Amino acid sequence: LYAYCENNPVNMVDSSGHASEWLQTAGWIGLGVGLLICGIAIGILTAGVGTATFLGAVAVGAAKGALIGSAIGVSVGAIAGGTGAMIAGEEFGSFEFWSNVLFGGMLGFGVGAVIGAISGGVHGANGWYNAKALEFTNSGSSEVFLGKDPTYFEIAQQNGGTSFHVSNEVWNSTASMKGVNMWKINKSFLKQQIALGNKFVFTSYNITGMYAKEVAYVLKYGIWAFLV
């Protein structure tokens, strides 16, 4: 068993009891990647990048996620490194033990920064879409009117219902932002209304374009009826 562990490339320690070569190499790479990502993250946050635009929201979310993820990664990596050393037979508190804790923490720092940046960016994007959906919501009753523009909006107003509608100027301005998927704003609106338990009313049988996507989504997840 000792001979196997001594020559096993994924062992946490080498024959001298120090952190194995792969862990040292991975640790230095992790440290470099983590410092780079966290440096960029700090730059984004201190530069005052706003979340009004889609890319701004993604950037800020990724920056915050990177810093949080790197902090968590250091702890997880250090614990994993120390645990691996003890499993390999090193005494708690020995130089070899702390060597593994150090390099494990360095590796975790980089991995945590990468994962945190990705998850933070996704969270920032979803938050932006949800905020836009609320901005584009014309609140009314628990009946949500969907259909072709502008008929569905007029019907919603006449019946005091809820609708997803903004001026062409606002819609086009939002659509022109880099990285924006307008359907995701629309889908966020549908999700919000479904979560409220609202009923959807289809105002047209001409199911094409964006309206077709709305109908397909509501048929799958929501309560609906056609306007008679």
Buried (B, 14 or more C-beta within 10 A) or exposed (E): EEEEBEEEEEBBBBEEBBBBEBBBEBBBBBBEBBBEBBEBBEEBBEEEBEBEBBBBBBBBBBBBBBBBBBBBBBEBBBBBBBBBBBEBEBEEEEEBBBBBBBBBBBBBBBBBBBBBBBBBBBBBBBBBBBBBBEEBBBEBEEBBBBBBEEBBBBBBBEBEBBBBBBEEEEBEEBEEBEEBEBEBBBBBBBBBBBEEEBBBBBBBEEBEEBBEBBBEBBEEEBEBEEBE
